[in-house]
């Protein structure tokens, strides 16, 4: 199996484990860490698997990081 797919699966598992942890700070610091580690993973996925792999990983990341994505879209003026 390709390294990028293994790392993407580990990233998704880590994201779900972090989401289950109780937090007083509303998980924002954890979301920043996930975004910072997910961006290079997208590049690696593009290099090894092409655009379809990146599309699948982007959809998975958007479903996991839906609240930061909503706030970013609101700030950009693309959503209410």
LOTORLUM-434276 format. One record per atom (N, C-alpha, C): residue number from 1; residue in three letters; atom name; x, y, z. Coordinates in nm, 2 decimals. Each point is the difference from the previous one (the first is absolute). Layout:
<sites>
site k NUM r ala a CA u X v Y w Z;
...
</sites>
This chain:
<sites>
site k 1 r unk a N u 0.08 v -0.12 w 0.00;
site k 1 r unk a CA u -0.08 v 0.12 w 0.00;
site k 1 r unk a C u 0.09 v 0.12 w 0.00;
site k 2 r unk a N u -0.05 v 0.11 w -0.06;
site k 2 r unk a CA u 0.08 v 0.12 w -0.01;
site k 2 r unk a C u 0.01 v 0.07 w 0.13;
site k 3 r unk a N u 0.12 v 0.07 w 0.02;
site k 3 r unk a CA u 0.02 v 0.07 w 0.13;
site k 3 r unk a C u -0.10 v 0.11 w 0.02;
site k 4 r unk a N u -0.05 v 0.07 w -0.10;
site k 4 r unk a CA u -0.09 v 0.11 w 0.01;
site k 4 r unk a C u -0.14 v -0.05 w 0.05;
site k 5 r unk a N u -0.04 v -0.12 w -0.04;
site k 5 r unk a CA u -0.13 v -0.06 w 0.04;
site k 5 r unk a C u 0.01 v -0.04 w 0.15;
site k 6 r unk a N u 0.11 v -0.06 w 0.03;
site k 6 r unk a CA u 0.02 v -0.04 w 0.14;
site k 6 r unk a C u 0.00 v 0.12 w 0.09;
site k 7 r unk a N u 0.07 v 0.11 w -0.04;
site k 7 r unk a CA u 0.01 v 0.12 w 0.09;
site k 7 r unk a C u -0.14 v 0.07 w 0.00;
site k 8 r unk a N u -0.07 v -0.01 w -0.11;
site k 8 r unk a CA u -0.14 v 0.06 w 0.00;
site k 8 r unk a C u -0.09 v -0.07 w 0.10;
site k 9 r unk a N u 0.01 v -0.13 w 0.00;
site k 9 r unk a CA u -0.08 v -0.08 w 0.09;
site k 9 r unk a C u 0.04 v 0.02 w 0.15;
site k 10 r unk a N u 0.13 v 0.01 w 0.02;
site k 10 r unk a CA u 0.04 v 0.04 w 0.14;
site k 10 r unk a C u -0.04 v 0.14 w 0.04;
site k 11 r unk a N u 0.00 v 0.09 w -0.10;
site k 11 r unk a CA u -0.05 v 0.14 w 0.03;
site k 11 r unk a C u -0.15 v 0.00 w 0.04;
site k 12 r unk a N u -0.08 v -0.08 w -0.07;
site k 12 r unk a CA u -0.14 v -0.01 w 0.02;
site k 12 r unk a C u -0.03 v -0.06 w 0.14;
site k 13 r unk a N u 0.08 v -0.11 w 0.03;
site k 13 r unk a CA u -0.02 v -0.06 w 0.13;
site k 13 r unk a C u 0.04 v 0.10 w 0.12;
site k 14 r unk a N u 0.11 v 0.07 w -0.02;
site k 14 r unk a CA u 0.05 v 0.09 w 0.10;
site k 14 r unk a C u -0.11 v 0.12 w 0.01;
site k 15 r unk a N u -0.05 v 0.04 w -0.11;
site k 15 r unk a CA u -0.11 v 0.11 w 0.01;
site k 15 r unk a C u -0.12 v -0.05 w 0.08;
site k 16 r unk a N u -0.04 v -0.12 w -0.02;
site k 16 r unk a CA u -0.11 v -0.05 w 0.07;
site k 16 r unk a C u 0.03 v -0.03 w 0.15;
site k 17 r unk a N u 0.12 v -0.04 w 0.03;
site k 17 r unk a CA u 0.03 v -0.02 w 0.14;
site k 17 r unk a C u 0.01 v 0.14 w 0.07;
site k 18 r unk a N u 0.06 v 0.10 w -0.07;
site k 18 r unk a CA u 0.01 v 0.13 w 0.06;
site k 18 r unk a C u -0.14 v 0.06 w 0.02;
site k 19 r unk a N u -0.10 v -0.03 w -0.09;
site k 19 r unk a CA u -0.13 v 0.06 w 0.01;
site k 19 r unk a C u -0.08 v -0.06 w 0.12;
site k 20 r unk a N u 0.04 v -0.12 w 0.04;
site k 20 r unk a CA u -0.07 v -0.07 w 0.11;
site k 20 r unk a C u 0.06 v 0.05 w 0.14;
site k 21 r unk a N u 0.11 v 0.07 w 0.00;
site k 21 r unk a CA u 0.06 v 0.04 w 0.12;
site k 21 r unk a C u -0.08 v 0.12 w 0.05;
site k 22 r unk a N u -0.03 v 0.01 w 0.13;
site k 22 r unk a CA u -0.06 v 0.12 w 0.06;
site k 22 r unk a C u 0.09 v 0.11 w 0.00;
site k 23 r unk a N u -0.05 v 0.12 w -0.04;
site k 23 r unk a CA u 0.08 v 0.12 w 0.00;
site k 23 r unk a C u -0.08 v 0.12 w 0.04;
site k 24 r unk a N u 0.06 v 0.09 w 0.08;
site k 24 r unk a CA u -0.06 v 0.12 w 0.04;
site k 24 r unk a C u 0.02 v 0.11 w -0.10;
site k 25 r unk a N u 0.09 v -0.02 w -0.09;
site k 25 r unk a CA u 0.03 v 0.11 w -0.10;
site k 25 r unk a C u -0.06 v -0.03 w -0.14;
site k 26 r unk a N u -0.10 v -0.08 w 0.00;
site k 26 r unk a CA u -0.08 v -0.03 w -0.12;
site k 26 r unk a C u 0.08 v -0.06 w -0.12;
site k 27 r unk a N u 0.10 v -0.07 w 0.03;
site k 27 r unk a CA u 0.08 v -0.07 w -0.10;
site k 27 r unk a C u 0.07 v 0.08 w -0.10;
site k 28 r unk a N u 0.00 v 0.13 w 0.01;
site k 28 r unk a CA u 0.06 v 0.09 w -0.10;
site k 28 r unk a C u 0.15 v -0.03 w -0.01;
site k 29 r unk a N u 0.08 v -0.01 w 0.10;
site k 29 r unk a CA u 0.14 v -0.03 w -0.01;
site k 29 r unk a C u 0.03 v -0.13 w -0.07;
site k 30 r unk a N u -0.09 v -0.10 w 0.02;
site k 30 r unk a CA u 0.02 v -0.13 w -0.06;
site k 30 r unk a C u -0.04 v 0.01 w -0.15;
site k 31 r unk a N u -0.09 v 0.09 w -0.03;
site k 31 r unk a CA u -0.04 v 0.01 w -0.14;
site k 31 r unk a C u 0.12 v 0.07 w -0.08;
site k 32 r unk a N u 0.06 v 0.09 w 0.06;
site k 32 r unk a CA u 0.12 v 0.07 w -0.06;
site k 32 r unk a C u 0.11 v -0.10 w -0.03;
site k 33 r unk a N u 0.02 v -0.09 w 0.10;
site k 33 r unk a CA u 0.10 v -0.11 w -0.02;
site k 33 r unk a C u -0.04 v -0.09 w -0.12;
site k 34 r unk a N u -0.12 v -0.04 w 0.00;
site k 34 r unk a CA u -0.05 v -0.08 w -0.11;
site k 34 r unk a C u 0.01 v 0.06 w -0.14;
site k 35 r unk a N u -0.03 v 0.13 w 0.00;
site k 35 r unk a CA u 0.02 v 0.08 w -0.13;
site k 35 r unk a C u 0.14 v 0.01 w -0.04;
site k 36 r unk a N u 0.09 v 0.02 w 0.10;
site k 36 r unk a CA u 0.14 v 0.01 w -0.04;
site k 36 r unk a C u 0.06 v -0.13 w -0.04;
site k 37 r unk a N u -0.04 v -0.11 w 0.05;
site k 37 r unk a CA u 0.05 v -0.13 w -0.04;
site k 37 r unk a C u -0.07 v -0.05 w -0.13;
site k 38 r unk a N u -0.13 v 0.05 w -0.02;
site k 38 r unk a CA u -0.07 v -0.05 w -0.12;
site k 38 r unk a C u 0.04 v 0.06 w -0.13;
site k 39 r unk a N u 0.05 v 0.13 w 0.01;
site k 39 r unk a CA u 0.05 v 0.07 w -0.12;
site k 39 r unk a C u 0.11 v -0.07 w -0.07;
site k 40 r unk a N u 0.11 v -0.04 w 0.07;
site k 40 r unk a CA u 0.11 v -0.07 w -0.07;
site k 40 r unk a C u -0.05 v -0.14 w -0.05;
site k 41 r unk a N u -0.09 v -0.06 w 0.08;
site k 41 r unk a CA u -0.06 v -0.13 w -0.04;
site k 41 r unk a C u -0.07 v 0.01 w -0.13;
site k 42 r unk a N u -0.07 v 0.11 w -0.03;
site k 42 r unk a CA u -0.07 v 0.02 w -0.13;
site k 42 r unk a C u 0.10 v 0.01 w -0.11;
site k 43 r unk a N u 0.11 v 0.06 w 0.02;
site k 43 r unk a CA u 0.11 v 0.01 w -0.10;
site k 43 r unk a C u 0.05 v -0.14 w -0.03;
site k 44 r unk a N u 0.03 v -0.07 w 0.11;
site k 44 r unk a CA u 0.05 v -0.14 w -0.02;
site k 44 r unk a C u -0.10 v -0.09 w -0.08;
site k 45 r unk a N u -0.12 v 0.02 w 0.04;
site k 45 r unk a CA u -0.11 v -0.08 w -0.07;
site k 45 r unk a C u -0.01 v 0.04 w -0.15;
site k 46 r unk a N u 0.02 v 0.13 w -0.03;
site k 46 r unk a CA u 0.00 v 0.04 w -0.14;
site k 46 r unk a C u 0.12 v -0.06 w -0.08;
site k 47 r unk a N u 0.11 v -0.01 w 0.06;
site k 47 r unk a CA u 0.12 v -0.05 w -0.06;
site k 47 r unk a C u -0.01 v -0.15 w -0.03;
site k 48 r unk a N u -0.06 v -0.07 w 0.10;
site k 48 r unk a CA u 0.00 v -0.15 w -0.01;
site k 48 r unk a C u -0.13 v -0.05 w -0.06;
site k 49 r unk a N u -0.11 v 0.07 w 0.01;
site k 49 r unk a CA u -0.13 v -0.05 w -0.05;
site k 49 r unk a C u -0.07 v 0.08 w -0.10;
site k 50 r unk a N u 0.04 v 0.12 w -0.02;
site k 50 r unk a CA u -0.06 v 0.09 w -0.09;
site k 50 r unk a C u -0.12 v 0.07 w 0.05;
site k 51 r unk a N u -0.08 v 0.07 w -0.09;
site k 51 r unk a CA u -0.11 v 0.08 w 0.05;
site k 51 r unk a C u -0.12 v -0.07 w 0.07;
site k 52 r unk a N u -0.02 v -0.13 w -0.04;
site k 52 r unk a CA u -0.11 v -0.07 w 0.06;
site k 52 r unk a C u 0.03 v -0.03 w 0.14;
site k 53 r unk a N u 0.12 v -0.04 w 0.03;
site k 53 r unk a CA u 0.04 v -0.02 w 0.14;
site k 53 r unk a C u -0.01 v 0.12 w 0.09;
site k 54 r unk a N u 0.03 v 0.12 w -0.06;
site k 54 r unk a CA u -0.01 v 0.13 w 0.07;
site k 54 r unk a C u -0.14 v 0.03 w 0.02;
site k 55 r unk a N u -0.09 v -0.02 w -0.09;
site k 55 r unk a CA u -0.14 v 0.03 w 0.01;
site k 55 r unk a C u -0.06 v -0.09 w 0.11;
site k 56 r unk a N u 0.03 v -0.12 w 0.01;
site k 56 r unk a CA u -0.05 v -0.09 w 0.10;
site k 56 r unk a C u 0.05 v 0.05 w 0.14;
site k 57 r unk a N u 0.13 v 0.03 w 0.01;
site k 57 r unk a CA u 0.05 v 0.04 w 0.13;
site k 57 r unk a C u -0.06 v 0.14 w 0.04;
site k 58 r unk a N u -0.02 v 0.09 w -0.10;
site k 58 r unk a CA u -0.05 v 0.13 w 0.03;
site k 58 r unk a C u -0.15 v -0.02 w 0.06;
site k 59 r unk a N u -0.08 v -0.08 w -0.06;
site k 59 r unk a CA u -0.13 v -0.03 w 0.04;
site k 59 r unk a C u 0.00 v -0.06 w 0.14;
site k 60 r unk a N u 0.09 v -0.09 w 0.03;
site k 60 r unk a CA u 0.01 v -0.06 w 0.13;
site k 60 r unk a C u 0.04 v 0.11 w 0.11;
site k 61 r unk a N u 0.10 v 0.08 w -0.04;
site k 61 r unk a CA u 0.04 v 0.11 w 0.09;
site k 61 r unk a C u -0.11 v 0.10 w 0.03;
site k 62 r unk a N u -0.07 v 0.03 w -0.11;
site k 62 r unk a CA u -0.11 v 0.10 w 0.02;
site k 62 r unk a C u -0.11 v -0.06 w 0.09;
site k 63 r unk a N u -0.02 v -0.13 w 0.00;
site k 63 r unk a CA u -0.10 v -0.05 w 0.08;
site k 63 r unk a C u 0.04 v -0.01 w 0.15;
site k 64 r unk a N u 0.13 v -0.01 w 0.02;
site k 64 r unk a CA u 0.06 v -0.01 w 0.13;
site k 64 r unk a C u 0.01 v 0.14 w 0.06;
site k 65 r unk a N u 0.05 v 0.10 w -0.08;
site k 65 r unk a CA u 0.02 v 0.13 w 0.04;
site k 65 r unk a C u -0.11 v 0.10 w -0.05;
site k 66 r unk a N u -0.12 v -0.04 w 0.02;
site k 66 r unk a CA u -0.11 v 0.07 w -0.06;
site k 66 r unk a C u -0.02 v 0.14 w 0.07;
site k 67 r unk a N u 0.02 v 0.01 w 0.13;
site k 67 r unk a CA u -0.02 v 0.13 w 0.06;
site k 67 r unk a C u 0.10 v 0.10 w -0.03;
site k 68 r unk a N u 0.13 v -0.03 w -0.01;
site k 68 r unk a CA u 0.10 v 0.10 w -0.05;
site k 68 r unk a C u -0.03 v 0.03 w -0.14;
site k 69 r unk a N u -0.05 v -0.09 w -0.08;
site k 69 r unk a CA u -0.03 v 0.03 w -0.14;
site k 69 r unk a C u -0.12 v 0.09 w -0.01;
site k 70 r unk a N u -0.10 v -0.02 w 0.08;
site k 70 r unk a CA u -0.11 v 0.10 w 0.00;
site k 70 r unk a C u 0.04 v 0.14 w 0.04;
site k 71 r unk a N u 0.08 v 0.01 w 0.11;
site k 71 r unk a CA u 0.04 v 0.13 w 0.04;
site k 71 r unk a C u 0.09 v 0.07 w -0.11;
site k 72 r unk a N u 0.08 v -0.08 w -0.07;
site k 72 r unk a CA u 0.09 v 0.06 w -0.10;
site k 72 r unk a C u -0.09 v 0.05 w -0.12;
site k 73 r unk a N u -0.10 v -0.08 w -0.03;
site k 73 r unk a CA u -0.09 v 0.04 w -0.11;
site k 73 r unk a C u -0.08 v 0.12 w 0.04;
site k 74 r unk a N u -0.05 v 0.01 w 0.12;
site k 74 r unk a CA u -0.07 v 0.12 w 0.05;
site k 74 r unk a C u 0.09 v 0.12 w -0.01;
site k 75 r unk a N u 0.13 v -0.01 w 0.05;
site k 75 r unk a CA u 0.09 v 0.11 w 0.00;
site k 75 r unk a C u 0.03 v 0.05 w -0.15;
site k 76 r unk a N u 0.01 v -0.10 w -0.09;
site k 76 r unk a CA u 0.02 v 0.04 w -0.14;
site k 76 r unk a C u -0.12 v 0.05 w -0.07;
site k 77 r unk a N u -0.12 v 0.00 w 0.07;
site k 77 r unk a CA u -0.12 v 0.05 w -0.06;
site k 77 r unk a C u -0.07 v -0.09 w -0.10;
site k 78 r unk a N u 0.04 v -0.13 w 0.00;
site k 78 r unk a CA u -0.06 v -0.10 w -0.09;
site k 78 r unk a C u -0.11 v -0.08 w 0.06;
site k 79 r unk a N u -0.03 v 0.02 w 0.13;
site k 79 r unk a CA u -0.11 v -0.07 w 0.07;
site k 79 r unk a C u -0.06 v 0.09 w 0.11;
site k 80 r unk a N u -0.12 v -0.03 w 0.04;
site k 80 r unk a CA u -0.06 v 0.08 w 0.11;
site k 80 r unk a C u 0.03 v -0.06 w 0.13;
</sites>
